[in-house]
Amino acid sequence: MAIGWASSHGRTRDGSTYRLHLTAAGTAVLVVTTLTVLLMSAVPPRLTSNSVRTVAAAGMPTLYTVDLSSNRTLQLYLDPGSPGFNGIHATFFDGQGREVPCSSATSIMVRRGADAVARLPVLQEGPGHFYSDFNFRPGDWRLEISATEQAGRVFRTHVVVHL
């Protein structure tokens, strides 16, 4: 297929003429750009789906450990871990069990079902330890966590908790 100018002539309702010039390459760029914008706005950023291990003990909050890439883990717990007001603690660790210094936790999002309930303010309590709080009703809740290591690597994951 040759790439060149295509020309089209026609008349508008008021009798004036118009001329349309398009190139095949220009049309392709327009179509690809439009599709990209539509897809980017329709599909939310994908969260990493990692394995989650839980440790539960009577009288203690359930500890959720999420395996991340690059030999990292996220440990998360809600205190007290029952319906009502809870502190949310999230700490990033390396493979040797040391806290991973993070420059920021960009967000903790709380979702119930498909609806976003709240984007929570986050406080940094240690090099890789972040805190927020929320008043949870009974049921299943999805906590979405994003953080950036000081080295620049971004981690995004989620944990589903039942209260």
MITORDO-756393 format. One record per atom (N, C-alpha, C): residue in three letters; y, z, x; atom name; residue number from 1. Coordinates in nm, 3 decimals, always signed. Example, Ala and Ser with C-alpha at 12.3 -4.5 7.8 and 13.67 -1.06 7.14 Angstrom:
% residues 2
('ALA',(-0.569,+0.780,+1.319),'N',1)
('ALA',(-0.450,+0.780,+1.230),'CA',1)
('ALA',(-0.330,+0.780,+1.320),'C',1)
('SER',(-0.225,+0.708,+1.285),'N',2)
('SER',(-0.106,+0.714,+1.367),'CA',2)
('SER',(+0.003,+0.787,+1.290),'C',2)
//
This chain:
% residues 163
('MET',(-0.117,+0.000,+0.085),'N',1)
('MET',(+0.000,+0.000,+0.000),'CA',1)
('MET',(+0.123,+0.000,+0.089),'C',1)
('ALA',(+0.210,-0.092,+0.066),'N',2)
('ALA',(+0.332,-0.102,+0.145),'CA',2)
('ALA',(+0.436,-0.006,+0.089),'C',2)
('ILE',(+0.508,+0.054,+0.180),'N',3)
('ILE',(+0.616,+0.142,+0.138),'CA',3)
('ILE',(+0.745,+0.063,+0.144),'C',3)
('GLY',(+0.808,+0.050,+0.034),'N',4)
('GLY',(+0.932,-0.026,+0.029),'CA',4)
('GLY',(+1.013,+0.016,-0.090),'C',4)
('TRP',(+1.114,-0.057,-0.119),'N',5)
('TRP',(+1.201,-0.024,-0.232),'CA',5)
('TRP',(+1.144,-0.086,-0.359),'C',5)
('ALA',(+1.148,-0.007,-0.463),'N',6)
('ALA',(+1.114,-0.059,-0.596),'CA',6)
('ALA',(+1.241,-0.051,-0.677),'C',6)
('SER',(+1.261,-0.146,-0.758),'N',7)
('SER',(+1.385,-0.149,-0.835),'CA',7)
('SER',(+1.352,-0.164,-0.982),'C',7)
('SER',(+1.426,-0.097,-1.065),'N',8)
('SER',(+1.407,-0.108,-1.208),'CA',8)
('SER',(+1.543,-0.119,-1.274),'C',8)
('HIS',(+1.554,-0.208,-1.368),'N',9)
('HIS',(+1.680,-0.227,-1.439),'CA',9)
('HIS',(+1.656,-0.194,-1.585),'C',9)
('GLY',(+1.757,-0.148,-1.656),'N',10)
('GLY',(+1.744,-0.122,-1.797),'CA',10)
('GLY',(+1.880,-0.097,-1.860),'C',10)
('ARG',(+1.879,-0.076,-1.989),'N',11)
('ARG',(+2.002,-0.049,-2.062),'CA',11)
('ARG',(+1.991,+0.086,-2.131),'C',11)
('THR',(+2.101,+0.159,-2.133),'N',12)
('THR',(+2.108,+0.284,-2.207),'CA',12)
('THR',(+2.149,+0.253,-2.349),'C',12)
('ARG',(+2.152,+0.353,-2.436),'N',13)
('ARG',(+2.188,+0.332,-2.577),'CA',13)
('ARG',(+2.329,+0.279,-2.596),'C',13)
('ASP',(+2.419,+0.316,-2.504),'N',14)
('ASP',(+2.558,+0.269,-2.519),'CA',14)
('ASP',(+2.578,+0.130,-2.459),'C',14)
('GLY',(+2.470,+0.069,-2.409),'N',15)
('GLY',(+2.482,-0.067,-2.360),'CA',15)
('GLY',(+2.505,-0.078,-2.210),'C',15)
('SER',(+2.533,+0.033,-2.141),'N',16)
('SER',(+2.554,+0.024,-1.997),'CA',16)
('SER',(+2.419,+0.007,-1.927),'C',16)
('THR',(+2.423,-0.047,-1.808),'N',17)
('THR',(+2.299,-0.069,-1.735),'CA',17)
('THR',(+2.280,+0.041,-1.632),'C',17)
('TYR',(+2.154,+0.058,-1.594),'N',18)
('TYR',(+2.126,+0.152,-1.485),'CA',18)
('TYR',(+2.028,+0.085,-1.390),'C',18)
('ARG',(+2.024,+0.133,-1.271),'N',19)
('ARG',(+1.933,+0.081,-1.169),'CA',19)
('ARG',(+1.870,+0.201,-1.099),'C',19)
('LEU',(+1.741,+0.199,-1.085),'N',20)
('LEU',(+1.668,+0.308,-1.024),'CA',20)
('LEU',(+1.598,+0.257,-0.900),'C',20)
('HIS',(+1.621,+0.320,-0.788),'N',21)
('HIS',(+1.556,+0.283,-0.663),'CA',21)
('HIS',(+1.472,+0.400,-0.616),'C',21)
('LEU',(+1.345,+0.379,-0.592),'N',22)
('LEU',(+1.255,+0.481,-0.540),'CA',22)
('LEU',(+1.166,+0.421,-0.434),'C',22)
('THR',(+1.128,+0.499,-0.340),'N',23)
('THR',(+1.028,+0.456,-0.244),'CA',23)
('THR',(+0.898,+0.526,-0.277),'C',23)
('ALA',(+0.789,+0.468,-0.237),'N',24)
('ALA',(+0.660,+0.533,-0.259),'CA',24)
('ALA',(+0.655,+0.666,-0.185),'C',24)
('ALA',(+0.708,+0.668,-0.064),'N',25)
('ALA',(+0.709,+0.793,+0.013),'CA',25)
('ALA',(+0.796,+0.897,-0.054),'C',25)
('GLY',(+0.911,+0.855,-0.105),'N',26)
('GLY',(+1.000,+0.949,-0.174),'CA',26)
('GLY',(+0.936,+1.005,-0.299),'C',26)
('THR',(+0.867,+0.921,-0.372),'N',27)
('THR',(+0.796,+0.967,-0.492),'CA',27)
('THR',(+0.689,+1.068,-0.455),'C',27)
('ALA',(+0.612,+1.039,-0.350),'N',28)
('ALA',(+0.507,+1.131,-0.306),'CA',28)
('ALA',(+0.565,+1.266,-0.266),'C',28)
('VAL',(+0.675,+1.266,-0.193),'N',29)
('VAL',(+0.740,+1.391,-0.152),'CA',29)
('VAL',(+0.786,+1.469,-0.274),'C',29)
('LEU',(+0.844,+1.400,-0.370),'N',30)
('LEU',(+0.889,+1.465,-0.492),'CA',30)
('LEU',(+0.773,+1.528,-0.568),'C',30)
('VAL',(+0.662,+1.456,-0.581),'N',31)
('VAL',(+0.545,+1.508,-0.653),'CA',31)
('VAL',(+0.487,+1.628,-0.580),'C',31)
('VAL',(+0.467,+1.618,-0.450),'N',32)
('VAL',(+0.410,+1.728,-0.372),'CA',32)
('VAL',(+0.502,+1.850,-0.378),'C',32)
('THR',(+0.631,+1.831,-0.362),'N',33)
('THR',(+0.726,+1.943,-0.368),'CA',33)
('THR',(+0.723,+2.010,-0.505),'C',33)
('THR',(+0.722,+1.932,-0.610),'N',34)
('THR',(+0.719,+1.989,-0.746),'CA',34)
('THR',(+0.590,+2.067,-0.768),'C',34)
('LEU',(+0.475,+2.010,-0.728),'N',35)
('LEU',(+0.349,+2.082,-0.744),'CA',35)
('LEU',(+0.346,+2.210,-0.663),'C',35)
('THR',(+0.398,+2.206,-0.541),'N',36)
('THR',(+0.402,+2.325,-0.457),'CA',36)
('THR',(+0.485,+2.435,-0.522),'C',36)
('VAL',(+0.602,+2.401,-0.572),'N',37)
('VAL',(+0.688,+2.500,-0.637),'CA',37)
('VAL',(+0.618,+2.557,-0.759),'C',37)
('LEU',(+0.556,+2.472,-0.841),'N',38)
('LEU',(+0.487,+2.521,-0.960),'CA',38)
('LEU',(+0.371,+2.612,-0.924),'C',38)
('LEU',(+0.290,+2.574,-0.825),'N',39)
('LEU',(+0.177,+2.656,-0.786),'CA',39)
('LEU',(+0.220,+2.787,-0.724),'C',39)
('MET',(+0.322,+2.784,-0.640),'N',40)
('MET',(+0.369,+2.906,-0.573),'CA',40)
('MET',(+0.426,+3.004,-0.675),'C',40)
('SER',(+0.491,+2.955,-0.779),'N',41)
('SER',(+0.549,+3.046,-0.877),'CA',41)
('SER',(+0.446,+3.093,-0.978),'C',41)
('ALA',(+0.337,+3.019,-0.996),'N',42)
('ALA',(+0.238,+3.056,-1.096),'CA',42)
('ALA',(+0.129,+3.147,-1.043),'C',42)
('VAL',(+0.104,+3.145,-0.913),'N',43)
('VAL',(-0.005,+3.222,-0.855),'CA',43)
('VAL',(+0.054,+3.336,-0.772),'C',43)
('PRO',(+0.023,+3.462,-0.808),'N',44)
('PRO',(+0.076,+3.573,-0.729),'CA',44)
('PRO',(+0.012,+3.577,-0.591),'C',44)
('PRO',(+0.079,+3.640,-0.493),'N',45)
('PRO',(+0.019,+3.651,-0.360),'CA',45)
('PRO',(-0.117,+3.719,-0.370),'C',45)
('ARG',(-0.213,+3.668,-0.297),'N',46)
('ARG',(-0.349,+3.722,-0.304),'CA',46)
('ARG',(-0.359,+3.848,-0.219),'C',46)
('LEU',(-0.412,+3.951,-0.279),'N',47)
('LEU',(-0.438,+4.074,-0.206),'CA',47)
('LEU',(-0.575,+4.064,-0.142),'C',47)
('THR',(-0.589,+4.126,-0.028),'N',48)
('THR',(-0.717,+4.127,+0.040),'CA',48)
('THR',(-0.816,+4.209,-0.041),'C',48)
('SER',(-0.933,+4.154,-0.063),'N',49)
('SER',(-1.038,+4.225,-0.133),'CA',49)
('SER',(-1.134,+4.279,-0.029),'C',49)
('ASN',(-1.124,+4.406,+0.001),'N',50)
('ASN',(-1.204,+4.468,+0.105),'CA',50)
('ASN',(-1.303,+4.565,+0.044),'C',50)
('SER',(-1.401,+4.607,+0.126),'N',51)
('SER',(-1.494,+4.707,+0.077),'CA',51)
('SER',(-1.425,+4.843,+0.072),'C',51)
('VAL',(-1.461,+4.921,-0.029),'N',52)
('VAL',(-1.402,+5.053,-0.049),'CA',52)
('VAL',(-1.515,+5.155,-0.054),'C',52)
('ARG',(-1.502,+5.259,+0.026),'N',53)
('ARG',(-1.598,+5.370,+0.024),'CA',53)
('ARG',(-1.526,+5.492,-0.032),'C',53)
('THR',(-1.597,+5.573,-0.108),'N',54)
('THR',(-1.536,+5.694,-0.163),'CA',54)
('THR',(-1.614,+5.817,-0.120),'C',54)
('VAL',(-1.540,+5.927,-0.104),'N',55)
('VAL',(-1.600,+6.057,-0.077),'CA',55)
('VAL',(-1.541,+6.152,-0.179),'C',55)
('ALA',(-1.628,+6.210,-0.260),'N',56)
('ALA',(-1.583,+6.303,-0.363),'CA',56)
('ALA',(-1.651,+6.438,-0.341),'C',56)
('ALA',(-1.575,+6.544,-0.350),'N',57)
('ALA',(-1.628,+6.680,-0.337),'CA',57)
('ALA',(-1.563,+6.767,-0.444),'C',57)
('ALA',(-1.638,+6.858,-0.499),'N',58)
('ALA',(-1.588,+6.944,-0.605),'CA',58)
('ALA',(-1.461,+7.016,-0.561),'C',58)
('GLY',(-1.359,+7.010,-0.647),'N',59)
('GLY',(-1.234,+7.080,-0.620),'CA',59)
('GLY',(-1.142,+7.009,-0.521),'C',59)
('MET',(-1.180,+6.892,-0.472),'N',60)
('MET',(-1.100,+6.817,-0.375),'CA',60)
('MET',(-1.067,+6.680,-0.432),'C',60)
('PRO',(-0.954,+6.620,-0.391),'N',61)
('PRO',(-0.925,+6.483,-0.435),'CA',61)
('PRO',(-1.027,+6.386,-0.377),'C',61)
('THR',(-1.057,+6.278,-0.450),'N',62)
('THR',(-1.146,+6.174,-0.400),'CA',62)
('THR',(-1.074,+6.097,-0.290),'C',62)
('LEU',(-1.144,+6.077,-0.178),'N',63)
('LEU',(-1.090,+6.003,-0.064),'CA',63)
('LEU',(-1.144,+5.861,-0.071),'C',63)
('TYR',(-1.053,+5.762,-0.073),'N',64)
('TYR',(-1.089,+5.621,-0.075),'CA',64)
('TYR',(-1.062,+5.564,+0.064),'C',64)
('THR',(-1.164,+5.502,+0.126),'N',65)
('THR',(-1.147,+5.439,+0.256),'CA',65)
('THR',(-1.169,+5.289,+0.238),'C',65)
('VAL',(-1.066,+5.210,+0.273),'N',66)
('VAL',(-1.069,+5.065,+0.256),'CA',66)
('VAL',(-1.079,+5.001,+0.393),'C',66)
('ASP',(-1.179,+4.914,+0.413),'N',67)
('ASP',(-1.192,+4.839,+0.538),'CA',67)
('ASP',(-1.094,+4.723,+0.537),'C',67)
('LEU',(-1.009,+4.717,+0.639),'N',68)
('LEU',(-0.911,+4.610,+0.654),'CA',68)
('LEU',(-0.953,+4.521,+0.771),'C',68)
('SER',(-0.878,+4.417,+0.798),'N',69)
('SER',(-0.906,+4.330,+0.913),'CA',69)
('SER',(-0.866,+4.401,+1.042),'C',69)
('SER',(-0.904,+4.343,+1.153),'N',70)
('SER',(-0.867,+4.390,+1.287),'CA',70)
('SER',(-0.910,+4.534,+1.313),'C',70)
('ASN',(-1.028,+4.572,+1.260),'N',71)
('ASN',(-1.085,+4.705,+1.285),'CA',71)
('ASN',(-0.991,+4.817,+1.239),'C',71)
('ARG',(-0.925,+4.795,+1.126),'N',72)
('ARG',(-0.834,+4.894,+1.068),'CA',72)
('ARG',(-0.890,+4.942,+0.935),'C',72)
('THR',(-0.852,+5.064,+0.897),'N',73)
('THR',(-0.887,+5.116,+0.765),'CA',73)
('THR',(-0.763,+5.178,+0.701),'C',73)
('LEU',(-0.768,+5.185,+0.571),'N',74)
('LEU',(-0.668,+5.257,+0.493),'CA',74)
('LEU',(-0.742,+5.370,+0.424),'C',74)
('GLN',(-0.694,+5.493,+0.441),'N',75)
('GLN',(-0.747,+5.605,+0.365),'CA',75)
('GLN',(-0.641,+5.645,+0.263),'C',75)
('LEU',(-0.686,+5.660,+0.138),'N',76)
('LEU',(-0.594,+5.687,+0.030),'CA',76)
('LEU',(-0.652,+5.797,-0.058),'C',76)
('TYR',(-0.567,+5.888,-0.102),'N',77)
('TYR',(-0.610,+5.985,-0.202),'CA',77)
('TYR',(-0.492,+6.023,-0.290),'C',77)
('LEU',(-0.526,+6.066,-0.412),'N',78)
('LEU',(-0.427,+6.116,-0.508),'CA',78)
('LEU',(-0.446,+6.267,-0.518),'C',78)
('ASP',(-0.337,+6.340,-0.512),'N',79)
('ASP',(-0.345,+6.486,-0.516),'CA',79)
('ASP',(-0.268,+6.537,-0.636),'C',79)
('PRO',(-0.333,+6.595,-0.734),'N',80)
('PRO',(-0.466,+6.656,-0.732),'CA',80)
('PRO',(-0.582,+6.563,-0.768),'C',80)
('GLY',(-0.555,+6.439,-0.810),'N',81)
('GLY',(-0.663,+6.347,-0.842),'CA',81)
('GLY',(-0.713,+6.358,-0.985),'C',81)
('SER',(-0.626,+6.401,-1.074),'N',82)
('SER',(-0.659,+6.412,-1.216),'CA',82)
('SER',(-0.541,+6.356,-1.296),'C',82)
('PRO',(-0.562,+6.326,-1.426),'N',83)
('PRO',(-0.449,+6.274,-1.505),'CA',83)
('PRO',(-0.328,+6.365,-1.496),'C',83)
('GLY',(-0.210,+6.304,-1.497),'N',84)
('GLY',(-0.085,+6.377,-1.484),'CA',84)
('GLY',(-0.015,+6.339,-1.354),'C',84)
('PHE',(+0.078,+6.422,-1.312),'N',85)
('PHE',(+0.157,+6.395,-1.192),'CA',85)
('PHE',(+0.070,+6.408,-1.067),'C',85)
('ASN',(+0.071,+6.304,-0.980),'N',86)
('ASN',(-0.008,+6.303,-0.857),'CA',86)
('ASN',(+0.076,+6.255,-0.740),'C',86)
('GLY',(+0.052,+6.316,-0.625),'N',87)
('GLY',(+0.101,+6.262,-0.500),'CA',87)
('GLY',(+0.004,+6.155,-0.453),'C',87)
('ILE',(+0.056,+6.043,-0.404),'N',88)
('ILE',(-0.027,+5.933,-0.353),'CA',88)
('ILE',(-0.009,+5.931,-0.202),'C',88)
('HIS',(-0.117,+5.954,-0.129),'N',89)
('HIS',(-0.114,+5.954,+0.017),'CA',89)
('HIS',(-0.192,+5.834,+0.068),'C',89)
('ALA',(-0.132,+5.754,+0.156),'N',90)
('ALA',(-0.196,+5.637,+0.216),'CA',90)
('ALA',(-0.173,+5.642,+0.366),'C',90)
('THR',(-0.283,+5.638,+0.444),'N',91)
('THR',(-0.273,+5.644,+0.589),'CA',91)
('THR',(-0.358,+5.535,+0.652),'C',91)
('PHE',(-0.300,+5.464,+0.748),'N',92)
('PHE',(-0.369,+5.356,+0.819),'CA',92)
('PHE',(-0.424,+5.408,+0.950),'C',92)
('PHE',(-0.551,+5.371,+0.980),'N',93)
('PHE',(-0.619,+5.415,+1.101),'CA',93)
('PHE',(-0.677,+5.296,+1.177),'C',93)
('ASP',(-0.692,+5.313,+1.312),'N',94)
('ASP',(-0.761,+5.213,+1.392),'CA',94)
('ASP',(-0.908,+5.249,+1.400),'C',94)
('GLY',(-0.987,+5.170,+1.473),'N',95)
('GLY',(-1.131,+5.190,+1.484),'CA',95)
('GLY',(-1.172,+5.319,+1.553),'C',95)
('GLN',(-1.080,+5.381,+1.628),'N',96)
('GLN',(-1.110,+5.507,+1.695),'CA',96)
('GLN',(-1.063,+5.628,+1.613),'C',96)
('GLY',(-1.015,+5.603,+1.492),'N',97)
('GLY',(-0.971,+5.713,+1.406),'CA',97)
('GLY',(-0.828,+5.759,+1.432),'C',97)
('ARG',(-0.752,+5.684,+1.510),'N',98)
('ARG',(-0.612,+5.719,+1.536),'CA',98)
('ARG',(-0.523,+5.654,+1.432),'C',98)
('GLU',(-0.419,+5.726,+1.393),'N',99)
('GLU',(-0.321,+5.672,+1.299),'CA',99)
('GLU',(-0.254,+5.549,+1.360),'C',99)
('VAL',(-0.244,+5.442,+1.283),'N',100)
('VAL',(-0.182,+5.318,+1.330),'CA',100)
('VAL',(-0.032,+5.323,+1.299),'C',100)
('PRO',(+0.053,+5.316,+1.401),'N',101)
('PRO',(+0.197,+5.317,+1.375),'CA',101)
('PRO',(+0.239,+5.194,+1.293),'C',101)
('CYS',(+0.304,+5.218,+1.182),'N',102)
('CYS',(+0.353,+5.111,+1.096),'CA',102)
('CYS',(+0.504,+5.119,+1.089),'C',102)
('SER',(+0.567,+5.004,+1.086),'N',103)
('SER',(+0.712,+5.000,+1.075),'CA',103)
('SER',(+0.757,+5.023,+0.932),'C',103)
('SER',(+0.669,+4.989,+0.836),'N',104)
('SER',(+0.707,+5.011,+0.696),'CA',104)
('SER',(+0.587,+4.999,+0.605),'C',104)
('ALA',(+0.596,+5.066,+0.493),'N',105)
('ALA',(+0.508,+5.040,+0.379),'CA',105)
('ALA',(+0.600,+4.973,+0.280),'C',105)
('THR',(+0.581,+4.845,+0.262),'N',106)
('THR',(+0.676,+4.771,+0.180),'CA',106)
('THR',(+0.663,+4.805,+0.033),'C',106)
('SER',(+0.541,+4.840,-0.011),'N',107)
('SER',(+0.531,+4.874,-0.152),'CA',107)
('SER',(+0.401,+4.944,-0.186),'C',107)
('ILE',(+0.409,+5.025,-0.287),'N',108)
('ILE',(+0.292,+5.075,-0.359),'CA',108)
('ILE',(+0.320,+5.039,-0.504),'C',108)
('MET',(+0.235,+4.953,-0.559),'N',109)
('MET',(+0.249,+4.907,-0.697),'CA',109)
('MET',(+0.137,+4.969,-0.778),'C',109)
('VAL',(+0.171,+5.021,-0.894),'N',110)
('VAL',(+0.072,+5.081,-0.983),'CA',110)
('VAL',(+0.054,+4.987,-1.102),'C',110)
('ARG',(-0.070,+4.950,-1.129),'N',111)
('ARG',(-0.100,+4.861,-1.242),'CA',111)
('ARG',(-0.205,+4.925,-1.331),'C',111)
('ARG',(-0.190,+4.898,-1.458),'N',112)
('ARG',(-0.293,+4.937,-1.555),'CA',112)
('ARG',(-0.328,+4.810,-1.631),'C',112)
('GLY',(-0.451,+4.764,-1.617),'N',113)
('GLY',(-0.488,+4.634,-1.674),'CA',113)
('GLY',(-0.416,+4.525,-1.596),'C',113)
('ALA',(-0.365,+4.425,-1.664),'N',114)
('ALA',(-0.296,+4.314,-1.599),'CA',114)
('ALA',(-0.148,+4.341,-1.583),'C',114)
('ASP',(-0.097,+4.448,-1.642),'N',115)
('ASP',(+0.047,+4.475,-1.641),'CA',115)
('ASP',(+0.088,+4.561,-1.522),'C',115)
('ALA',(+0.197,+4.522,-1.458),'N',116)
('ALA',(+0.256,+4.605,-1.353),'CA',116)
('ALA',(+0.328,+4.719,-1.423),'C',116)
('VAL',(+0.292,+4.840,-1.391),'N',117)
('VAL',(+0.354,+4.956,-1.453),'CA',117)
('VAL',(+0.475,+5.001,-1.373),'C',117)
('ALA',(+0.462,+5.005,-1.240),'N',118)
('ALA',(+0.574,+5.053,-1.159),'CA',118)
('ALA',(+0.558,+5.011,-1.014),'C',118)
('ARG',(+0.669,+4.979,-0.951),'N',119)
('ARG',(+0.676,+4.964,-0.805),'CA',119)
('ARG',(+0.740,+5.094,-0.758),'C',119)
('LEU',(+0.666,+5.169,-0.679),'N',120)
('LEU',(+0.707,+5.304,-0.646),'CA',120)
('LEU',(+0.787,+5.311,-0.516),'C',120)
('PRO',(+0.883,+5.403,-0.509),'N',121)
('PRO',(+0.950,+5.427,-0.381),'CA',121)
('PRO',(+0.850,+5.491,-0.284),'C',121)
('VAL',(+0.861,+5.455,-0.158),'N',122)
('VAL',(+0.764,+5.501,-0.057),'CA',122)
('VAL',(+0.838,+5.577,+0.052),'C',122)
('LEU',(+0.785,+5.694,+0.088),'N',123)
('LEU',(+0.838,+5.772,+0.200),'CA',123)
('LEU',(+0.738,+5.765,+0.315),'C',123)
('GLN',(+0.789,+5.749,+0.437),'N',124)
('GLN',(+0.700,+5.751,+0.554),'CA',124)
('GLN',(+0.696,+5.893,+0.608),'C',124)
('GLU',(+0.574,+5.953,+0.607),'N',125)
('GLU',(+0.559,+6.092,+0.650),'CA',125)
('GLU',(+0.500,+6.105,+0.790),'C',125)
('GLY',(+0.454,+5.996,+0.848),'N',126)
('GLY',(+0.398,+5.996,+0.982),'CA',126)
('GLY',(+0.394,+5.853,+1.030),'C',126)
('PRO',(+0.345,+5.828,+1.153),'N',127)
('PRO',(+0.345,+5.692,+1.207),'CA',127)
('PRO',(+0.277,+5.590,+1.115),'C',127)
('GLY',(+0.168,+5.629,+1.050),'N',128)
('GLY',(+0.097,+5.539,+0.960),'CA',128)
('GLY',(+0.067,+5.603,+0.826),'C',128)
('HIS',(+0.138,+5.712,+0.794),'N',129)
('HIS',(+0.112,+5.789,+0.671),'CA',129)
('HIS',(+0.230,+5.773,+0.575),'C',129)
('PHE',(+0.198,+5.728,+0.453),'N',130)
('PHE',(+0.300,+5.703,+0.352),'CA',130)
('PHE',(+0.270,+5.781,+0.226),'C',130)
('TYR',(+0.376,+5.818,+0.154),'N',131)
('TYR',(+0.363,+5.901,+0.035),'CA',131)
('TYR',(+0.449,+5.847,-0.079),'C',131)
('SER',(+0.394,+5.858,-0.198),'N',132)
('SER',(+0.470,+5.833,-0.320),'CA',132)
('SER',(+0.410,+5.921,-0.428),'C',132)
('ASP',(+0.465,+5.917,-0.549),'N',133)
('ASP',(+0.406,+5.994,-0.658),'CA',133)
('ASP',(+0.424,+5.920,-0.789),'C',133)
('PHE',(+0.340,+5.960,-0.886),'N',134)
('PHE',(+0.340,+5.891,-1.014),'CA',134)
('PHE',(+0.271,+5.980,-1.117),'C',134)
('ASN',(+0.312,+5.967,-1.242),'N',135)
('ASN',(+0.251,+6.041,-1.352),'CA',135)
('ASN',(+0.147,+5.950,-1.419),'C',135)
('PHE',(+0.019,+5.974,-1.393),'N',136)
('PHE',(-0.091,+5.890,-1.440),'CA',136)
('PHE',(-0.147,+5.940,-1.572),'C',136)
('ARG',(-0.170,+5.849,-1.666),'N',137)
('ARG',(-0.245,+5.880,-1.787),'CA',137)
('ARG',(-0.393,+5.863,-1.754),'C',137)
('PRO',(-0.482,+5.918,-1.835),'N',138)
('PRO',(-0.627,+5.900,-1.810),'CA',138)
('PRO',(-0.663,+5.751,-1.813),'C',138)
('GLY',(-0.758,+5.712,-1.729),'N',139)
('GLY',(-0.806,+5.574,-1.727),'CA',139)
('GLY',(-0.814,+5.517,-1.588),'C',139)
('ASP',(-0.836,+5.385,-1.581),'N',140)
('ASP',(-0.845,+5.314,-1.453),'CA',140)
('ASP',(-0.707,+5.263,-1.413),'C',140)
('TRP',(-0.674,+5.280,-1.287),'N',141)
('TRP',(-0.546,+5.238,-1.233),'CA',141)
('TRP',(-0.570,+5.160,-1.104),'C',141)
('ARG',(-0.494,+5.054,-1.085),'N',142)
('ARG',(-0.501,+4.973,-0.963),'CA',142)
('ARG',(-0.376,+5.004,-0.879),'C',142)
('LEU',(-0.397,+5.050,-0.758),'N',143)
('LEU',(-0.288,+5.076,-0.664),'CA',143)
('LEU',(-0.288,+4.965,-0.560),'C',143)
('GLU',(-0.178,+4.892,-0.550),'N',144)
('GLU',(-0.164,+4.784,-0.453),'CA',144)
('GLU',(-0.072,+4.833,-0.341),'C',144)
('ILE',(-0.120,+4.824,-0.218),'N',145)
('ILE',(-0.048,+4.878,-0.103),'CA',145)
('ILE',(-0.023,+4.768,-0.001),'C',145)
('SER',(+0.101,+4.762,+0.048),'N',146)
('SER',(+0.138,+4.670,+0.156),'CA',146)
('SER',(+0.202,+4.751,+0.267),'C',146)
('ALA',(+0.168,+4.717,+0.390),'N',147)
('ALA',(+0.231,+4.784,+0.505),'CA',147)
('ALA',(+0.235,+4.687,+0.622),'C',147)
('THR',(+0.330,+4.710,+0.712),'N',148)
('THR',(+0.344,+4.627,+0.831),'CA',148)
('THR',(+0.329,+4.715,+0.955),'C',148)
('GLU',(+0.233,+4.679,+1.041),'N',149)
('GLU',(+0.216,+4.749,+1.169),'CA',149)
('GLU',(+0.338,+4.725,+1.256),'C',149)
('GLN',(+0.360,+4.812,+1.351),'N',150)
('GLN',(+0.470,+4.790,+1.445),'CA',150)
('GLN',(+0.451,+4.661,+1.522),'C',150)
('ALA',(+0.326,+4.619,+1.541),'N',151)
('ALA',(+0.297,+4.493,+1.612),'CA',151)
('ALA',(+0.326,+4.371,+1.524),'C',151)
('GLY',(+0.358,+4.394,+1.395),'N',152)
('GLY',(+0.394,+4.284,+1.307),'CA',152)
('GLY',(+0.287,+4.239,+1.209),'C',152)
('ARG',(+0.164,+4.285,+1.225),'N',153)
('ARG',(+0.056,+4.247,+1.134),'CA',153)
('ARG',(+0.080,+4.312,+0.997),'C',153)
('VAL',(+0.065,+4.233,+0.891),'N',154)
('VAL',(+0.086,+4.284,+0.755),'CA',154)
('VAL',(-0.050,+4.305,+0.688),'C',154)
('PHE',(-0.066,+4.421,+0.628),'N',155)
('PHE',(-0.187,+4.452,+0.552),'CA',155)
('PHE',(-0.150,+4.464,+0.405),'C',155)
('ARG',(-0.227,+4.396,+0.319),'N',156)
('ARG',(-0.211,+4.406,+0.174),'CA',156)
('ARG',(-0.350,+4.427,+0.116),'C',156)
('THR',(-0.364,+4.532,+0.038),'N',157)
('THR',(-0.494,+4.559,-0.023),'CA',157)
('THR',(-0.472,+4.634,-0.153),'C',157)
('HIS',(-0.580,+4.666,-0.220),'N',158)
('HIS',(-0.571,+4.744,-0.342),'CA',158)
('HIS',(-0.692,+4.835,-0.357),'C',158)
('VAL',(-0.675,+4.939,-0.436),'N',159)
('VAL',(-0.780,+5.035,-0.467),'CA',159)
('VAL',(-0.772,+5.062,-0.616),'C',159)
('VAL',(-0.886,+5.064,-0.682),'N',160)
('VAL',(-0.889,+5.101,-0.824),'CA',160)
('VAL',(-0.938,+5.246,-0.831),'C',160)
('VAL',(-0.859,+5.330,-0.896),'N',161)
('VAL',(-0.895,+5.472,-0.910),'CA',161)
('VAL',(-0.915,+5.503,-1.058),'C',161)
('HIS',(-1.002,+5.597,-1.085),'N',162)
('HIS',(-1.027,+5.640,-1.223),'CA',162)
('HIS',(-0.983,+5.786,-1.236),'C',162)
('LEU',(-0.895,+5.809,-1.332),'N',163)
('LEU',(-0.847,+5.946,-1.356),'CA',163)
('LEU',(-0.879,+5.985,-1.500),'C',163)
//
